[in-house]
Amino acid sequence: MTAGTLLAVDGDSLAHRAYHGLPKHLKDGAGRPANALIGFANFLQRLWDAERPEAVLVGWDTLETPTYRHVALPAYQSGREFEDSILEQLDRLPELVVSFGFLVGKAEGYEADDFLAAAAANWPGPVVVATSDRDAFQLVSDRVSILQPVKGVSELARVGPAEVRERYGVEPEQVPDFIALRGDASDRIPGAPGVGPKKAADILRQHGSLEGALADGRFPAIADDLRLYLRIARMDAGAPLPELVATPPDWAQAARYADSIGLGALAGRLDERASTV
């Protein structure tokens, strides 16, 4: 039997979009911030409607615990500060996902990205990865595509191998090498001095990979640094996954959960879904 589609969702990436896309005065029944919870729940429904996947996995960062990336490069993602109201909701969102009947990937020392990579590597059928993080372009193949939110979360762009080549000028599997050479300001990865996107793509077309460029004598003074940046840019497909099984949505259970935390409007929408199944 051929496997259906796995939808792998970058929880943190889309939760931040939801948080900034809905008014911050939205509260649950206990007066706690709820805009990210509501927005993320709406987004999960929209994604499920669009893809009708056989299984859904949502990956999460563990913000309290540094990953090997933070240890190896102390500047990695430094300077990021989040409001307490989003941090509180990030702690609660995995429970919301479980109420939908979907799978959660979260473990100390791993980022949401790593669960996306592990899911893409282990699911036997097609995979759709929902994320606004372009680092995930490295996962793209004939079997794996990216759904990238544009204009908040109201529109989605589908990214396949052709779109990666068009945007970056490299093959999807070269994206970590591209990031290592070009750098990534948002993650504080320095890259090679004087190398921007065009030059990074040119180097990879000429040498095939970062390691190929180093073997040909490029960047001898910073070879070890660039290898470190490559290791940091590459997603870890060894992240510990839950068992990847079919996850038919349980709208009624999700409605009960939303009602239990005082999100009556969301509970009503989910109840309506449950009644039409």
Secondary structure in CASP SS format (residue, H / E / C, confidence):
PFRMAT SS
TARGET T0000
AUTHOR 0000-0000-0000
METHOD secondary structure of the structure
MODEL  1
M C 1.00
T C 1.00
A C 1.00
G C 1.00
T C 1.00
L E 1.00
L E 1.00
A E 1.00
V E 1.00
D E 1.00
G H 1.00
D H 1.00
S H 1.00
L H 1.00
A H 1.00
H H 1.00
R H 1.00
A H 1.00
Y H 1.00
H H 1.00
G H 1.00
L C 1.00
P C 1.00
K C 1.00
H C 1.00
L C 1.00
K E 1.00
D C 1.00
G C 1.00
A C 1.00
G C 1.00
R C 1.00
P E 1.00
A C 1.00
N H 1.00
A H 1.00
L H 1.00
I H 1.00
G H 1.00
F H 1.00
A H 1.00
N H 1.00
F H 1.00
L H 1.00
Q H 1.00
R H 1.00
L H 1.00
W H 1.00
D H 1.00
A H 1.00
E H 1.00
R C 1.00
P C 1.00
E C 1.00
A E 1.00
V E 1.00
L E 1.00
V E 1.00
G E 1.00
W C 1.00
D C 1.00
T C 1.00
L C 1.00
E C 1.00
T C 1.00
P C 1.00
T C 1.00
Y H 1.00
R H 1.00
H H 1.00
V H 1.00
A H 1.00
L C 1.00
P C 1.00
A C 1.00
Y C 1.00
Q C 1.00
S C 1.00
G C 1.00
R C 1.00
E C 1.00
F C 1.00
E C 1.00
D H 1.00
S H 1.00
I H 1.00
L H 1.00
E H 1.00
Q H 1.00
L H 1.00
D H 1.00
R H 1.00
L H 1.00
P H 1.00
E H 1.00
L H 1.00
V H 1.00
V H 1.00
S H 1.00
F C 1.00
G C 1.00
F C 1.00
L E 1.00
V E 1.00
G E 1.00
K C 1.00
A C 1.00
E C 1.00
G C 1.00
Y C 1.00
E C 1.00
A H 1.00
D H 1.00
D H 1.00
F H 1.00
L H 1.00
A H 1.00
A H 1.00
A H 1.00
A H 1.00
A H 1.00
N H 1.00
W C 1.00
P C 1.00
G C 1.00
P C 1.00
V E 1.00
V E 1.00
V E 1.00
A E 1.00
T C 1.00
S C 1.00
D C 1.00
R H 1.00
D H 1.00
A H 1.00
F H 1.00
Q H 1.00
L H 1.00
V C 1.00
S C 1.00
D C 1.00
R C 1.00
V E 1.00
S E 1.00
I E 1.00
L E 1.00
Q E 1.00
P E 1.00
V E 1.00
K C 1.00
G C 1.00
V C 1.00
S C 1.00
E E 1.00
L E 1.00
A E 1.00
R E 1.00
V E 1.00
G C 1.00
P H 1.00
A H 1.00
E H 1.00
V H 1.00
R H 1.00
E H 1.00
R H 1.00
Y H 1.00
G C 1.00
V C 1.00
E C 1.00
P H 1.00
E H 1.00
Q H 1.00
V H 1.00
P H 1.00
D H 1.00
F H 1.00
I H 1.00
A H 1.00
L H 1.00
R H 1.00
G C 1.00
D E 1.00
A C 1.00
S C 1.00
D C 1.00
R C 1.00
I E 1.00
P C 1.00
G C 1.00
A C 1.00
P C 1.00
G C 1.00
V C 1.00
G C 1.00
P H 1.00
K H 1.00
K H 1.00
A H 1.00
A H 1.00
D H 1.00
I H 1.00
L H 1.00
R H 1.00
Q H 1.00
H H 1.00
G C 1.00
S C 1.00
L H 1.00
E H 1.00
G H 1.00
A H 1.00
L H 1.00
A H 1.00
D C 1.00
G C 1.00
R C 1.00
F C 1.00
P H 1.00
A H 1.00
I H 1.00
A H 1.00
D H 1.00
D H 1.00
L H 1.00
R H 1.00
L H 1.00
Y H 1.00
L H 1.00
R H 1.00
I H 1.00
A H 1.00
R C 1.00
M C 1.00
D C 1.00
A C 1.00
G C 1.00
A C 1.00
P C 1.00
L C 1.00
P C 1.00
E C 1.00
L C 1.00
V C 1.00
A C 1.00
T C 1.00
P C 1.00
P C 1.00
D C 1.00
W H 1.00
A H 1.00
Q H 1.00
A H 1.00
A H 1.00
R H 1.00
Y H 1.00
A H 1.00
D H 1.00
S H 1.00
I C 1.00
G C 1.00
L C 1.00
G H 1.00
A H 1.00
L H 1.00
A H 1.00
G H 1.00
R H 1.00
L H 1.00
D H 1.00
E H 1.00
R H 1.00
A H 1.00
S H 1.00
T H 1.00
V C 1.00
END
